[in-house]
Amino acid sequence: MKISVQSIYEWYGKLIRDPKYRWWIVLATLAYLVSPIDLIPDFLPIAGQLDDVFIASLLFAEVSQMLIGRIKDQRGTRSTGSADDASSGSTKQASAVDVEAVSAE
């Protein structure tokens, strides 16, 4: 069985995006980072810190992507006629409206 960094990243990302397990995974990751029990012990000069850096970067990347997604969702649900848009002088492109044509005979 060959395990790659990409497969670990995808597994972790899928698991942390599941709302049922999200906070458990975040807490478990933080506990792993502060715990003296590691996959590679920290007393080894470089390798001991690399696993912690890898896990911390996974956590940071996934949490930041979730926050960016949430911010984008909130901006998408905001009303389009805000005062900021009118004061900035930006022009909005009109959207097309489909209508059914009926002949008047």
Secondary structure, DSSP 8 states (H G I E B T S, - for coil): ----HHHHHHHHHHHHHSTTTHHHHHHHHHHHHH-S--SS-TTSTTHHHHHHHHHHHHHHHHHHHHHHHHHHHHHHHS-S--HHHHHHT----------------
